[in-house]
C-alpha cells in the first residue's frame, strides 16, 4: 500500500478499462491524481502490479469530507476485501486527518460499489445517507446514468476502530 506516482497513471487507467463499471478518464486525469492529489490516493500492489487503487480528494467546500472519485480492484484481486482495506487506509492517511465523512457518487447499475459503501458504513458503525448527486442531464452523454451521493458519517475520530 502506497501513494501513487505519475508512473502509475497508465496502469491505473488500464485497471479502470478492465473494470467494466468505472468511467474511463483521460490518462492526463490519472497523471494529475497521481501527482497533485497523491496524498489522498493509494495503490495496492501485489507482485509489483497494481491490484487496486483509490483516487480521492478533500473537497474545498467540505473540509471534513474525503470524496472517493474512483476505487477499483483488478479482476484477479476481487472478493478478498481489498476495496474496504483501501478505504480504511485512506482514512488513516495524514492528509485525511480530521475527516468525519467519506463520500462517493455511484450509479444505480454499479451494484458492487453500492454494496461496498453500504458494507463499509456498517463496518465503521456510521450512518449512510444516499441523496441526489449528479443527474443524468449533467453529463455530456445522454446515456450516462444519474449518480447518487453516498455519504458515510460522521465517522468516529478514533480511527483505531476502522483500522483493526
N, C-alpha and C positions, 0 to 999 in steps of 0.2 A: 504494500500500500504506500503510495507516494503522490506528491503533487505532480501534475503533468508538466512537460516542457514542449516547446514548439515541435520537437522531433516526433511527438506522439500524435500530432493532429491527423496525419494521413491514416494511421492505424485506428484512431477513434472514428474517423469518417467511414472506414471500411466496416467497423463493427456496427455503426448505425445502419449502413446499407444492408448488412446481413440480418439485422433485427426483424425487418419486415413490418414493424409497427411505428418506429420513430420517424419524425420528419427529418429528412436529409437537408442539412445546411451546407453552405459552401465550405471548401477546405479553409478558406480565409477566416470564416467564422470560428472554426475549431482552432486555428492558429491564435486568434485573439483570446479565446477561452484559455488556451494552454499557456499564454503569456500574460495578458493583462489581468485575468481572473484566476490565475493558477493557485492562489492562496485559498480559494473556496472551491477548488475542483480536486478530484482524486482519480487515480487509475489504480486498478488492482492487477498485478502481474502474476502470471503462472508460467513457469518455464520460459521466461524472457519474452512473453507475448502478453498483450493487454487482454485480460479476461473480463474486465468490466470497468466502467467509468461512471462518475457522476460529475456533471457540469452544473455549477450553482453560483449564485452571487447574492449579495445583500442589497435589496432594493433601496435606493437613497431615501425614498419617502416612507419606508417601513424598516427602520434600523434594527428593530427587534426580530426581524424575519430573515430567513435564508430561503431563497427561491431556487428550487431544483429545476433548471432549464431542461436537462435531459439526464436520464440514467439508463444505462444499458449494460447487459451482460451477454458475453459471447454464447452462442448456442451450446458449445461444448461445456460451458461452466454453469448452466442454468440448473435450477432445482437444488441448490446447495446453500441457499441463504446469502449469497454474495451481495445482492442488491441491498438487503437490510444491513449487512455488515458495512457497506459503503455509506449508507445514511447515518449509522451510528458514528462512524469515524468522521464524517462531515461535521457532525455536531460537536465533536471533540477537538476540532482544529482551532488553533489560536485565532484565526480570522473570523470564527463564528462565536467567539466569546460574547456572552450577553444575549444570544439568540433565544427567544422564547417560542417562536413559531417556525414551522417548516411548511413551505408552500410549494405547490406544483399545479400545473394545469394538465388535465387528462381528457382525452376524447372518450365518448361513450363506447367506441369499439375497442379501446385499449383496456380490455379486462385484466390482463396481467398487472398493469400499472395501478389500476383501481384496487386490486387485491393487495398489492404491495403497500400502498399508502394506508389502507384500512388496517392491515396487519401491523404495520409499524406504529400506528396510533395506539392500537391495543397494547403492543409491546412496551411502549413508553408511558402507558397509563395516562394518555392525554386525549382530550376531545378532538373529534374530527368534524369540521364544518365543510360542507360542499355547497358552493354557490356558483352563480354565473361567472365565468371567467372571460372568455372571448367568444362572441357569437360568430357563426359561420360567415356572415356578411363582412366581418373584419378582415378576412383573409383574401388573398389575391386570386384564389381559385374557388369557383362556386361549389365545388365538390368537397371542400375541406369541412370537416365536422366542427361543430362547436367544441369548446374546451371548457370544462368545469374547473373551477379553482378548488383544490383540496387544501384546506388549512388545518394543520395539526398544531394544537397548543391550547393553552400555554404548556410548554414542556418544562418540566422541573429544572430549576437552575442546577441542581445536583446531578451532574451527568454520570455519576457512578452507576445509577440505575440503568442508564442507557448502554453503557459500555461493558456491562457484566455478562 
